[in-house]
Amino acid sequence: MVGVLISAGRRALAAFVLFIAGLLAVWAATFKVWWFIPGGDGDKAAAVPFSPVPKADCTVGGGLRACVGVSPAWTIPALIAIAVVGLVVAVMLYRPRRGAAEGRAIRPYRLGA
């Protein structure tokens, strides 16, 4: 009974790790840095040209400045690394654990043989 609970706990933990890794991978894939476009809205003195700004200040986020969202160069490698680490951890957690007799074949006892 204890073995069943431990096995179920491992499976649940593996599913949770996959879920969190998936959320982090989606976040990394959709991460953007918003940059102010000088001259895009006539507000040239409000910000340093090509400076990162919060999305809320951009017209996309309801603000008054013209901005462009750019994905940094680290997003794709981070996405791949998060996915691989998540899968490896989930596989290590989910793998069944057996004792020293794991590789031995069990032969049924035959009567009269």
Sequence and secondary structure as in RCSB ss.txt:
>XXXX:A:sequence
MVGVLISAGRRALAAFVLFIAGLLAVWAATFKVWWFIPGGDGDKAAAVPFSPVPKADCTVGGGLRACVGVSPAWT
IPALIAIAVVGLVVAVMLYRPRRGAAEGRAIRPYRLGA
>XXXX:A:secstr
 HHHHHHHHHHHHHHHHHHHHHHHHHHHHH  EEEE TTSSS  SSS TT B  GGGBTTTT SB EEEE  TTH
HHHHHHHHHHHHHHHHHHHS    TTTT       TT 
